Amino acid sequence: MNIDSYDTQETYQLGYRMGVAAQRGDLFCLSGDLGVGKTVFTQGFAKGLGIEEAVSSPTFTIIQEYDGGRLPFYHFDVYRIADPSEMEEIGYEDYFYGDGVCLVEWAELIEELLPKKRTTITIKKNLDQGFDYREIIVE
């Protein structure tokens, strides 16, 4: 499915709708260049899960856990992972195969660790469509 987003609010709202629909055990892989709106999408997603606290990208901590919503939410940012084996140290399997919902930014960097059952979301800029335009591909 391809979705056109013309501003950050539309990107946020798509994240929100997907968060509302998310179910226990779901894993979402979020990809896109720096500055395309991954964090905006994730903030909407968290809000859709009922999380009220501020959500930011866990670039330096790798994972941020949120328990205030209808399901536990585990937000990964694996941009700084040098080797997928580093994921073992944080016990990624407990999260990926647990009772919460996982969203993994830069998931392509740990492709070999990802479950086959997952939803991939790719956000792309297209400056020909305008500075705020994003093409969002959900697979």
Backbone as a printed PyTorch tensor [residue, N CA C, xyz], in Angstrom:
tensor([[[  0.8480,  -1.1700,   0.0000],
         [  0.0000,   0.0000,   0.0000],
         [  0.8960,   1.2350,   0.0000]],

        [[  0.6340,   2.1810,  -0.8820],
         [  1.3600,   3.4480,  -0.9420],
         [  0.4550,   4.5740,  -0.4660]],

        [[  0.9970,   5.4110,   0.4110],
         [  0.2400,   6.5220,   0.9710],
         [  1.0140,   7.8030,   0.7180]],

        [[  0.3170,   8.8350,   0.2540],
         [  0.9240,  10.1490,   0.0790],
         [  0.6640,  10.9710,   1.3330]],

        [[  1.7270,  11.5590,   1.8710],
         [  1.6120,  12.4410,   3.0250],
         [  2.1670,  13.8010,   2.6120]],

        [[  1.3680,  14.8290,   2.8090],
         [  1.7760,  16.1650,   2.3840],
         [  2.2340,  17.0550,   3.5270]],

        [[  2.1410,  16.5420,   4.7530],
         [  2.6730,  17.2920,   5.8910],
         [  2.8700,  16.3600,   7.0790]],

        [[  3.5150,  16.8590,   8.1140],
         [  3.8380,  16.0200,   9.2650],
         [  2.5790,  15.5150,   9.9640]],

        [[  1.5040,  16.2860,   9.9360],
         [  0.2700,  15.8490,  10.5840],
         [ -0.2930,  14.5980,   9.9190]],

        [[ -0.2090,  14.5250,   8.5960],
         [ -0.6850,  13.3250,   7.8890],
         [  0.1850,  12.1170,   8.2320]],

        [[  1.5000,  12.3210,   8.3510],
         [  2.4080,  11.2330,   8.7340],
         [  2.0900,  10.7760,  10.1540]],

        [[  1.8690,  11.7220,  11.0450],
         [  1.5120,  11.4250,  12.4340],
         [  0.2000,  10.6330,  12.4790]],

        [[ -0.7880,  11.0690,  11.7170],
         [ -2.1000,  10.4190,  11.7170],
         [ -2.0300,   8.9840,  11.1850]],

        [[ -1.1980,   8.7430,  10.1780],
         [ -1.0220,   7.3700,   9.6940],
         [ -0.4250,   6.5070,  10.8030]],

        [[  0.6050,   7.0290,  11.4800],
         [  1.1800,   6.3090,  12.6190],
         [  0.1320,   6.0350,  13.6780]],

        [[ -0.6930,   7.0370,  13.9650],
         [ -1.7570,   6.8940,  14.9620],
         [ -2.7070,   5.7530,  14.5870]],

        [[ -3.1740,   5.7490,  13.3500],
         [ -4.1140,   4.7050,  12.9040],
         [ -3.4800,   3.3200,  12.9970]],

        [[ -2.2120,   3.2250,  12.6460],
         [ -1.5390,   1.9230,  12.7240],
         [ -1.3430,   1.5040,  14.1810]],

        [[ -1.0960,   2.4620,  15.0700],
         [ -0.9870,   2.1600,  16.4950],
         [ -2.3060,   1.6670,  17.0740]],

        [[ -3.4020,   2.2790,  16.6570],
         [ -4.7330,   1.8520,  17.1100],
         [ -4.9960,   0.4100,  16.6820]],

        [[ -4.5600,   0.0610,  15.4750],
         [ -4.8190,  -1.2800,  14.9330],
         [ -3.8010,  -2.3300,  15.3960]],

        [[ -2.6800,  -1.9050,  15.9640],
         [ -1.6220,  -2.8460,  16.3590],
         [ -2.1270,  -3.8320,  17.4030]],

        [[ -1.5920,  -5.0430,  17.3090],
         [ -1.9860,  -6.1010,  18.2300],
         [ -0.7590,  -6.6980,  18.9080]],

        [[ -1.0050,  -7.3360,  20.0120],
         [  0.0410,  -8.0090,  20.7900],
         [  0.8940,  -8.8880,  19.8690]],

        [[  2.2210,  -8.7270,  19.9570],
         [  3.1370,  -9.5260,  19.1650],
         [  3.4980,  -8.9470,  17.8030]],

        [[  2.8800,  -7.8390,  17.4230],
         [  3.1900,  -7.2220,  16.1230],
         [  4.5820,  -6.6120,  16.1360]],

        [[  5.2400,  -6.6810,  14.9870],
         [  6.5480,  -6.0590,  14.8110],
         [  6.4970,  -5.1990,  13.5570]],

        [[  6.8840,  -3.9370,  13.7100],
         [  6.8930,  -2.9770,  12.6200],
         [  8.3230,  -2.5410,  12.3630]],

        [[  8.7380,  -2.5800,  11.0990],
         [ 10.0810,  -2.1640,  10.6960],
         [  9.9500,  -0.8490,   9.9520]],

        [[ 10.6250,   0.1660,  10.4450],
         [ 10.5010,   1.5250,   9.9100],
         [ 11.8150,   1.9420,   9.2720]],

        [[ 11.7560,   2.2730,   7.9830],
         [ 12.9570,   2.6410,   7.2450],
         [ 12.7710,   3.9810,   6.5550]],

        [[ 13.8900,   4.6450,   6.3280],
         [ 13.8900,   5.9160,   5.6180],
         [ 15.1170,   6.7110,   6.0040]],

        [[ 15.5030,   7.6210,   5.1440],
         [ 16.6690,   8.4470,   5.3990],
         [ 16.4650,   9.3180,   6.6390]],

        [[ 17.5530,   9.8870,   7.1140],
         [ 17.4770,  10.8390,   8.2260],
         [ 16.5640,  11.9920,   7.8360]],

        [[ 15.6980,  12.3790,   8.7550],
         [ 14.8530,  13.5410,   8.5400],
         [ 13.6090,  13.3300,   7.7010]],

        [[ 13.2240,  12.0790,   7.4320],
         [ 12.0250,  11.8630,   6.6060],
         [ 10.7340,  11.8190,   7.4160]],

        [[ 10.8420,  11.7080,   8.7450],
         [  9.6310,  11.6870,   9.5550],
         [  9.3960,  10.4090,  10.3280]],

        [[ 10.4310,   9.6050,  10.5040],
         [ 10.2680,   8.3530,  11.2590],
         [  9.8260,   8.6250,  12.6980]],

        [[ 10.3970,   9.6420,  13.3150],
         [ 10.0320,   9.9450,  14.7000],
         [  8.6060,  10.4780,  14.7730]],

        [[  8.1930,  11.3020,  13.8230],
         [  6.8150,  11.8090,  13.7840],
         [  5.8420,  10.6370,  13.6520]],

        [[  6.1330,   9.7260,  12.7380],
         [  5.3070,   8.5340,  12.5650],
         [  5.2230,   7.7660,  13.8840]],

        [[  6.3660,   7.5620,  14.5340],
         [  6.4300,   6.7830,  15.7810],
         [  5.6540,   7.4720,  16.8910]],

        [[  5.7070,   8.7870,  16.9550],
         [  4.9430,   9.5120,  17.9710],
         [  3.4430,   9.2940,  17.7750]],

        [[  2.9940,   9.3160,  16.5320],
         [  1.5940,   9.0230,  16.2460],
         [  1.2400,   7.5890,  16.5850]],

        [[  2.1280,   6.6670,  16.2620],
         [  1.9320,   5.2470,  16.5590],
         [  1.7630,   5.0340,  18.0620]],

        [[  2.6490,   5.6300,  18.8360],
         [  2.5790,   5.5010,  20.3010],
         [  1.2680,   6.0810,  20.8330]],

        [[  0.8660,   7.2120,  20.3110],
         [ -0.3920,   7.8230,  20.7370],
         [ -1.5610,   6.8880,  20.4150]],

        [[ -1.4990,   6.2160,  19.2660],
         [ -2.5320,   5.2510,  18.8900],
         [ -2.5950,   4.0650,  19.8350]],

        [[ -1.4740,   3.7550,  20.4820],
         [ -1.4380,   2.7030,  21.4980],
         [ -1.8970,   3.2150,  22.8650]],

        [[ -2.1650,   4.5150,  22.9480],
         [ -2.6220,   5.0920,  24.2120],
         [ -1.4990,   5.5970,  25.0990]],

        [[ -0.3150,   5.7560,  24.5520],
         [  0.8270,   6.2310,  25.3340],
         [  0.7950,   7.7480,  25.3650]],

        [[  0.8040,   8.2990,  26.5590],
         [  0.7060,   9.7460,  26.7300],
         [  2.0570,  10.4230,  26.9020]],

        [[  3.0820,   9.6780,  27.3370],
         [  4.3770,  10.3160,  27.5770],
         [  5.0690,  10.6600,  26.2610]],

        [[  6.0140,  11.5930,  26.3380],
         [  6.7500,  12.0320,  25.1550],
         [  7.5670,  10.8760,  24.5840]],

        [[  7.5630,  10.7650,  23.2740],
         [  8.2960,   9.7100,  22.5790],
         [  9.3640,  10.3730,  21.7140]],

        [[ 10.5890,   9.9010,  21.8940],
         [ 11.6900,  10.3870,  21.0620],
         [ 12.4830,   9.1870,  20.5740]],

        [[ 13.3560,   9.4290,  19.6260],
         [ 14.1320,   8.3340,  19.0560],
         [ 15.2180,   7.8830,  20.0310]],

        [[ 15.3010,   6.5810,  20.3050],
         [ 16.2870,   6.0670,  21.2700],
         [ 17.6450,   5.7780,  20.6300]],

        [[ 18.1500,   6.7150,  19.8330],
         [ 19.3720,   6.4910,  19.0650],
         [ 20.5480,   6.0430,  19.9250]],

        [[ 20.6950,   6.6000,  21.1060],
         [ 21.8610,   6.2690,  21.9190],
         [ 21.5950,   5.1500,  22.9200]],

        [[ 20.3330,   4.8290,  23.1560],
         [ 20.0040,   3.7650,  24.1000],
         [ 19.5490,   2.4840,  23.3980]],

        [[ 19.3370,   2.5240,  22.1260],
         [ 18.8730,   1.4380,  21.2570],
         [ 17.4040,   1.1020,  21.4770]],

        [[ 16.9510,   1.0420,  22.7180],
         [ 15.5430,   0.7130,  22.9560],
         [ 14.9560,   1.6240,  24.0240]],

        [[ 13.7210,   2.0010,  23.7910],
         [ 12.9380,   2.7580,  24.7620],
         [ 11.6650,   1.9520,  25.0210]],

        [[ 11.3470,   1.7320,  26.2760],
         [ 10.1630,   0.9520,  26.6410],
         [  9.0720,   1.8790,  27.1750]],

        [[  7.8460,   1.6430,  26.7280],
         [  6.6910,   2.4230,  27.1760],
         [  5.6180,   1.4510,  27.6460]],

        [[  5.1850,   1.6070,  28.8790],
         [  4.1860,   0.7040,  29.4520],
         [  2.8400,   1.3790,  29.7170]],

        [[  2.6800,   2.6280,  29.3580],
         [  1.4790,   3.3640,  29.7200],
         [  0.3060,   3.2080,  28.7860]],

        [[  0.4190,   2.4000,  27.7430],
         [ -0.6650,   2.2490,  26.7780],
         [ -1.4150,   0.9490,  26.9500]],

        [[ -2.2380,   0.6290,  25.9760],
         [ -3.0360,  -0.5980,  26.0520],
         [ -2.1900,  -1.8450,  25.8770]],

        [[ -0.9900,  -1.7060,  25.2970],
         [ -0.0140,  -2.7890,  25.1630],
         [  1.3670,  -2.2080,  25.4510]],

        [[  2.2920,  -3.0290,  25.9410],
         [  3.6620,  -2.5370,  26.0690],
         [  4.2100,  -2.1910,  24.6730]],

        [[  4.9440,  -1.1060,  24.5860],
         [  5.5040,  -0.6370,  23.3140],
         [  7.0120,  -0.5550,  23.4450]],

        [[  7.7010,  -1.2100,  22.5160],
         [  9.1590,  -1.2540,  22.5140],
         [  9.6630,  -0.5910,  21.2330]],

        [[ 10.2970,   0.5540,  21.4020],
         [ 10.7660,   1.3610,  20.2840],
         [ 12.2780,   1.2230,  20.1740]],

        [[ 12.7140,   0.5720,  19.1090],
         [ 14.1360,   0.3530,  18.8520],
         [ 14.6350,   1.3490,  17.8120]],

        [[ 15.8610,   1.7950,  17.9730],
         [ 16.5770,   2.5240,  16.9310],
         [ 17.9390,   1.8570,  16.8200]],

        [[ 18.1330,   1.0880,  15.7660],
         [ 19.3560,   0.2920,  15.6410],
         [ 20.3780,   0.9420,  14.7100]],

        [[ 20.2470,   2.2370,  14.4720],
         [ 21.1440,   2.9570,  13.5800],
         [ 22.6100,   2.8120,  13.9830]],

        [[ 22.8750,   2.7750,  15.2820],
         [ 24.2500,   2.7250,  15.7750],
         [ 24.7490,   1.2960,  16.0340]],

        [[ 23.9680,   0.2950,  15.6890],
         [ 24.4100,  -1.0930,  15.8470],
         [ 25.4980,  -1.3700,  14.8030]],

        [[ 26.6750,  -1.7500,  15.2730],
         [ 27.7830,  -2.0500,  14.3620],
         [ 27.6930,  -3.4820,  13.8350]],

        [[ 27.1250,  -4.3610,  14.6580],
         [ 27.0270,  -5.7640,  14.2930],
         [ 25.7280,  -6.2990,  14.8900]],

        [[ 24.9340,  -7.0460,  14.1100],
         [ 23.6590,  -7.5580,  14.6380],
         [ 23.7980,  -8.3520,  15.9350]],

        [[ 24.9650,  -8.9250,  16.1880],
         [ 25.1440,  -9.6870,  17.4280],
         [ 24.9930,  -8.8060,  18.6740]],

        [[ 25.1400,  -7.4820,  18.5120],
         [ 24.9320,  -6.5700,  19.6370],
         [ 23.4930,  -6.6250,  20.1510]],

        [[ 22.5820,  -7.0380,  19.3020],
         [ 21.1860,  -7.1430,  19.7110],
         [ 20.9980,  -8.2410,  20.7520]],

        [[ 21.8720,  -9.2530,  20.7280],
         [ 21.8120, -10.3280,  21.7300],
         [ 21.9650,  -9.7550,  23.1380]],

        [[ 22.8390,  -8.7610,  23.2710],
         [ 23.1280,  -8.1710,  24.5780],
         [ 21.9050,  -7.5240,  25.2160]],

        [[ 20.9960,  -7.0430,  24.4080],
         [ 19.8000,  -6.4110,  24.9770],
         [ 18.6110,  -7.3700,  25.0310]],

        [[ 18.8300,  -8.6170,  24.6170],
         [ 17.7700,  -9.6220,  24.6950],
         [ 16.6310,  -9.3480,  23.7290]],

        [[ 16.9690,  -9.0210,  22.5030],
         [ 15.9630,  -8.6270,  21.5170],
         [ 14.8480,  -9.6590,  21.3490]],

        [[ 15.1630, -10.9380,  21.4830],
         [ 14.1410, -11.9700,  21.2620],
         [ 12.9970, -11.8620,  22.2590]],

        [[ 13.3010, -11.4540,  23.4860],
         [ 12.2450, -11.2750,  24.4900],
         [ 11.2550, -10.2060,  24.0450]],

        [[ 11.7430,  -9.2140,  23.3250],
         [ 10.8780,  -8.1470,  22.8220],
         [ 10.1740,  -8.5720,  21.5330]],

        [[ 10.9390,  -9.0730,  20.5650],
         [ 10.3770,  -9.4240,  19.2610],
         [  9.3210, -10.5130,  19.3650]],

        [[  9.4880, -11.4300,  20.3090],
         [  8.5690, -12.5620,  20.4350],
         [  7.7680, -12.4990,  21.7320]],

        [[  7.6600, -11.3050,  22.3020],
         [  6.9570, -11.1200,  23.5640],
         [  5.5150, -10.6890,  23.3690]],

        [[  4.9690, -10.1100,  24.4270],
         [  3.5570,  -9.7460,  24.4430],
         [  3.2780,  -8.2950,  24.1030]],

        [[  4.3080,  -7.5550,  23.7220],
         [  4.1130,  -6.1490,  23.3890],
         [  4.0970,  -5.9320,  21.8860]],

        [[  4.2930,  -4.6820,  21.5120],
         [  4.3910,  -4.2650,  20.1200],
         [  5.7690,  -3.6490,  19.9400]],

        [[  6.4820,  -4.0600,  18.8890],
         [  7.8220,  -3.5290,  18.6030],
         [  7.7870,  -2.6890,  17.3390]],

        [[  8.5030,  -1.5810,  17.4000],
         [  8.7480,  -0.7720,  16.2200],
         [ 10.2580,  -0.5760,  16.1440]],

        [[ 10.8530,  -0.9620,  15.0120],
         [ 12.3090,  -0.9430,  14.8530],
         [ 12.6850,   0.0220,  13.7390]],

        [[ 13.3390,   1.1260,  14.1090],
         [ 13.8740,   2.0440,  13.1150],
         [ 15.2030,   1.5090,  12.5940]],

        [[ 15.4470,   1.6770,  11.2930],
         [ 16.6600,   1.2010,  10.6230],
         [ 16.7340,  -0.3310,  10.6580]],

        [[ 15.5990,  -0.9730,  10.5910],
         [ 15.5100,  -2.4290,  10.7130],
         [ 16.3420,  -3.1700,   9.6760]],

        [[ 16.5820,  -2.5590,   8.5270],
         [ 17.3690,  -3.2370,   7.4880],
         [ 18.7840,  -3.5680,   7.9610]],

        [[ 19.2610,  -2.9080,   9.0160],
         [ 20.5990,  -3.1740,   9.5400],
         [ 20.6690,  -4.4810,  10.3340]],

        [[ 19.5130,  -5.0070,  10.7230],
         [ 19.4740,  -6.2720,  11.4740],
         [ 18.5440,  -7.2750,  10.7810]],

        [[ 18.4790,  -7.1880,   9.4860],
         [ 17.5650,  -8.0100,   8.6750],
         [ 17.5570,  -9.4810,   9.0820]],

        [[ 18.7360, -10.0540,   9.3220],
         [ 18.8190, -11.4910,   9.6150],
         [ 18.1960, -11.8690,  10.9530]],

        [[ 17.9240, -10.9010,  11.8160],
         [ 17.3330, -11.1830,  13.1250],
         [ 15.8170, -11.0220,  13.1440]],

        [[ 15.2860, -10.4290,  12.1140],
         [ 13.8650, -10.0780,  12.1120],
         [ 12.9810, -11.2830,  11.8160]],

        [[ 11.8600, -11.3860,  12.5190],
         [ 10.8940, -12.4430,  12.2070],
         [ 10.3330, -12.2560,  10.7980]],

        [[  9.9230, -13.3330,  10.1970],
         [  9.3270, -13.2470,   8.8660],
         [  8.0030, -12.4940,   8.9070]],

        [[  7.2630, -12.6740,  10.0000],
         [  5.9770, -11.9930,  10.1400],
         [  6.2270, -10.5940,  10.7140]],

        [[  6.1140,  -9.6200,   9.8410],
         [  6.3580,  -8.2320,  10.2390],
         [  5.7160,  -7.3050,   9.2210]],

        [[  5.5610,  -6.0690,   9.5990],
         [  5.0730,  -5.0280,   8.7010],
         [  6.2220,  -4.0600,   8.4580]],

        [[  6.5040,  -3.7980,   7.1970],
         [  7.5800,  -2.8750,   6.8450],
         [  6.9820,  -1.5620,   6.3630]],

        [[  7.4740,  -0.4630,   6.9210],
         [  7.0220,   0.8760,   6.5610],
         [  8.2520,   1.6420,   6.0780]],

        [[  8.2040,   2.1110,   4.8530],
         [  9.3060,   2.8850,   4.2900],
         [  8.7980,   4.2850,   3.9890]],

        [[  9.5220,   5.2840,   4.4830],
         [  9.1530,   6.6810,   4.2510],
         [ 10.2160,   7.2980,   3.3390]],

        [[  9.7500,   7.9140,   2.2460],
         [ 10.6560,   8.5220,   1.2700],
         [ 10.2360,   9.9640,   0.9850]],

        [[ 11.2330,  10.8070,   0.8090],
         [ 10.9980,  12.1740,   0.3410],
         [ 10.9350,  12.1720,  -1.1820]],

        [[ 10.2090,  13.1360,  -1.7130],
         [ 10.2340,  13.4050,  -3.1460],
         [ 10.0760,  14.9110,  -3.2910]],

        [[ 11.1950,  15.6050,  -3.4010],
         [ 11.1760,  17.0630,  -3.4220],
         [ 10.4290,  17.6250,  -4.6300]],

        [[ 10.2510,  16.8140,  -5.6790],
         [  9.4620,  17.2700,  -6.8300],
         [  8.0030,  17.4860,  -6.4320]],

        [[  7.5650,  16.7970,  -5.3830],
         [  6.1870,  16.9210,  -4.8880],
         [  6.0610,  18.0020,  -3.8050]],

        [[  7.1780,  18.5560,  -3.3630],
         [  7.1590,  19.5850,  -2.3210],
         [  8.0340,  19.1760,  -1.1480]],

        [[  8.4700,  20.1590,  -0.3890],
         [  9.4000,  19.9240,   0.7110],
         [  8.8260,  18.9880,   1.7750]],

        [[  7.5380,  19.1010,   2.0690],
         [  6.9250,  18.3080,   3.1410],
         [  6.3210,  16.9870,   2.6520]],

        [[  6.3420,  16.7450,   1.3580],
         [  5.7440,  15.5270,   0.8130],
         [  6.5580,  14.2950,   1.2220]],

        [[  5.8360,  13.2180,   1.5910],
         [  6.4430,  11.9220,   1.8560],
         [  5.6160,  10.8380,   1.1840]],

        [[  6.3010,   9.8970,   0.5780],
         [  5.6450,   8.6800,   0.0990],
         [  5.8830,   7.6320,   1.1840]],

        [[  4.8220,   7.0400,   1.6720],
         [  4.9180,   6.0370,   2.7320],
         [  4.4210,   4.7090,   2.1640]],

        [[  5.3070,   3.7320,   2.1830],
         [  5.0000,   2.4250,   1.6240],
         [  4.8570,   1.4360,   2.7850]],

        [[  3.7120,   0.7850,   2.8660],
         [  3.4320,  -0.1860,   3.9240],
         [  3.3040,  -1.5500,   3.2550]],

        [[  4.1590,  -2.4910,   3.7360],
         [  4.1490,  -3.8340,   3.1530],
         [  4.0050,  -4.8640,   4.2640]]])
